[in-house]
Amino acid sequence: MNHNLTKHEIYHNYLHFLHLNEQKADRDIQMFYKQAAQEELPYLPTNMTSLHVIACIGEHQPINNIAIAKKMNLSKANITKISTKLIKEGLITRFQSPDNKKEIYFELTSKGHSLFELHEKIHKQKEKEFYAFIDTFSQSEQKVILKFFQDMTHRITEN
């Protein structure tokens, strides 16, 4: 296969991968909601970003707006909007630091903790499946895959 044909095939497969990944993400979200319904969780956020804010708080609580924004690479305004909604839904609480009354921190409520635990369980399952897939490649192939993802991430964040 000539070099240009190989590049064309890589590009074609890359686009196909993006489409399939989007479809899989949609299926994963539906599976999460179905599993949450089976566990009779009373409320589910309407978007994955809110769910990931719950996960971030659960992993690092107590945590403030600035730290959540940094860890999630989102704006403080976006985190404020999401956290306000999560407080109204009874998934997180906010409190002031006893040392610094200006500092506001967040923690999960019991409802929020139930969502966090389900999210963690599903993430661990997905991680295990991913590692099993990656183990089908040699160490040198894994290094090429890693370099590809690092370079793609750098390229996307540059633009």
Secondary structure, 3 states (H helix, E strand, C coil): CCHHHHHHHHHHHHHHHHHHHHHHHHHHHHHHHHHHHHCCCCCCCCCHHHHHHHHHHHHHCCEEHHHHHHHHCCCHHHHHHHHHHHHHCCCEEEEECCCCCCCEEEEECHHHHHHHHHHHHHHHHHHHHHHHHHCCCCHHHHHHHHHHHHHHHHHHHHC
